[in-house]
């Protein structure tokens, strides 16, 4: 099975990097605005961002 969006090497979400933003908004099913809010509040760790989005959806 091919993956069109390879997982970034680090589980950190860098909202300054356009490719990372595209990847994470698609993987998490959120808008760029929601992703930025989650990173602002929870930090850039994947697990923390997922938890924040899950508790605020």
Secondary structure by P-SEA (a helix, b strand, c coil): cccccccccccccccccaaaaaaaaaaacccaaaaaaaaacccccaaaaaaaaaacc
